Amino acid sequence: MLLLDYENVLIRSLLTERFSGAPPVSIDQIVSDFDGVTFHLSTPEVKTKILISLNVKCFRELVQYGAQQVLEREYGPYIVAPEPGYDFSVLIDLENLPDDQTAREDLITRLALLKRNAMAAPFEKAFDEFAQLAEEASKYTSEAAPAGVAEGGEVMAIHYREEEAIYIKASHDRVTVIFSTVFREETDRIFGKVFLQEFVDARRRVATLQNAPQVLFRNDPPLELAGVPGLQDAGDGKISYITFVLFPRHLTPQRRQENISHIQTFRDYFHYHIKASKAYIHTRMRKRTADFLQVLNRARPENEERERKTASGRTFRVQG
């Protein structure tokens, strides 16, 4: 199974080399990441100053949900004006790095997690809203709770891919995360349904997985998205909705950061396994076809007719 890193491996590799004391060199690299995210690593001024810029399709939406505050918390002294064509930039001075090796490793890790940290903002906001709503709800019975507490917070929509989005909604007893995903082919939708059904079956079957989040799969928008503008018609079956229900045990301060990292990579894992399964089946089909052809090539008819020639050049057939 493919193990996806939450961080960008190329950024980590480049910064690890630069932070190790290697001679400064000019850098001008475009680095791609999942979900259409791109980075630009460059040395626009001098070789000892590395500019790292981030471009995210949904950055404006992320800023609405607190991305700027999260990025300032993580990269405060390194933030500079965004490079033209990008949404966020940090500048690293190789001559002014932390003296402690552990601090340098921590800086490399945070820079490699730039995309993850930007995308984490709406999840952090939803988790904070859950804590507030849970505290408010504890003051009332379920029947007497005010409408705002009973209904939960707003639905936050992050349109991070073309035609696809993540919807996050906090309630007093859970946080609901909904992925809309597009299946370009009918076989992809069938594979996806099989995989997601396994989430449900495994949770029932394996005792250690019963504490895992609940996973639901449907082709029409869930009730949590009622009234949300811009939802696409799912009548053609190409768009499906995958719902994760995170309960209080998943939202503790000790687990929230890890769970945010996990759920961000769900879509990439999901479609990777669909493509990997199709590739595996095609490989088996080609292997089986090659075996059949090999058998046919080795086969010989029992009564094979052979052609013979006489001394005069005439031909005739004889049975083998």
Long-range contacts (C-beta under 8 A, 24 or more apart in sequence): 1-273, 2-269, 2-272, 2-276, 4-34, 4-265, 4-268, 4-269, 4-272, 6-113, 6-116, 6-261, 6-264, 6-265, 7-109, 7-112, 7-113, 7-116, 8-33, 8-39, 8-112, 8-113, 8-114, 8-115, 9-112, 11-39, 11-41, 11-52, 11-111, 11-112, 11-114, 12-108, 12-109, 12-111, 12-112, 14-41, 15-50, 15-92, 15-108, 15-111, 15-112, 16-108, 18-50, 18-94, 19-94, 19-97, 19-104, 19-107, 19-108, 24-48, 24-94, 33-115, 34-265, 34-268, 35-160, 35-161, 35-267, 35-268, 36-160, 36-161, 36-162, 37-115, 39-114, 39-115, 40-83, 40-86, 48-93, 48-94, 48-95, 49-91, 49-92, 49-93, 49-94, 50-91, 50-92, 50-94, 51-80, 51-83, 51-89, 51-90, 51-91, 51-92, 52-89, 52-90, 52-91, 52-92, 52-111, 52-114, 53-82, 53-83, 53-86, 53-87, 53-88, 53-89, 54-86, 54-87, 54-88, 54-89, 54-114, 54-115, 54-118, 55-85, 55-86, 55-87, 56-87, 56-115, 56-118, 56-119, 56-160, 57-159, 57-160, 57-161, 58-158, 58-159, 58-160, 59-87, 59-88, 59-118, 61-122, 61-157, 61-158, 61-159, 62-118, 62-119, 62-121, 62-122, 62-158, 65-121, 65-122, 65-125, 65-156, 65-158, 66-121, 66-122, 66-124, 66-125, 67-118, 67-121, 69-121, 70-117, 70-118, 70-120, 70-121, 70-124, 71-117, 71-118, 74-110, 74-113, 74-117, 75-110, 75-111, 75-114, 88-114, 88-118, 90-114, 116-260, 116-261, 116-264, 119-158, 119-160, 119-264, 120-257, 120-260, 120-261, 120-264, 122-156, 122-158, 122-166, 122-168, 123-168, 123-177, 123-256, 123-260, 123-263, 123-264, 124-256, 124-260, 125-156, 126-153, 126-156, 126-168, 126-169, 126-170, 126-175, 127-170, 127-175, 127-251, 127-256, 129-153, 129-170, 130-170, 130-171, 130-172, 130-174, 130-175, 130-248, 130-251, 131-251, 133-170, 133-171, 133-172, 134-172, 134-173, 134-248, 136-172, 137-172, 137-173, 145-172, 155-224, 155-225, 155-228, 157-228, 157-230, 161-267, 163-232, 163-239, 164-267, 167-224, 167-225, 167-228, 169-224, 173-247, 173-248, 174-245, 174-246, 174-247, 174-248, 175-245, 175-246, 175-250, 175-251, 176-222, 176-224, 176-243, 176-244, 176-245, 176-246, 177-243, 177-244, 177-246, 177-263, 178-222, 178-224, 178-225, 178-241, 178-242, 178-243, 178-244, 179-241, 179-242, 179-243, 179-244, 179-266, 179-267, 180-231, 180-232, 180-239, 180-240, 180-241, 181-239, 181-240, 181-241, 181-242, 181-267, 181-270, 181-271, 182-238, 182-239, 183-237, 183-238, 183-239, 183-240, 184-238, 186-237, 187-278, 188-274, 188-278, 189-237, 189-238, 189-240, 191-273, 191-274, 191-277, 191-278, 192-217, 192-240, 192-270, 192-274, 193-217, 195-270, 195-273, 195-274, 196-242, 211-249, 213-244, 213-245, 213-246, 213-247, 213-250, 214-243, 214-244, 214-245, 214-247, 215-242, 215-243, 215-244, 215-245, 216-242, 216-243, 216-245, 217-241, 217-242, 217-243, 218-243, 242-266, 242-270
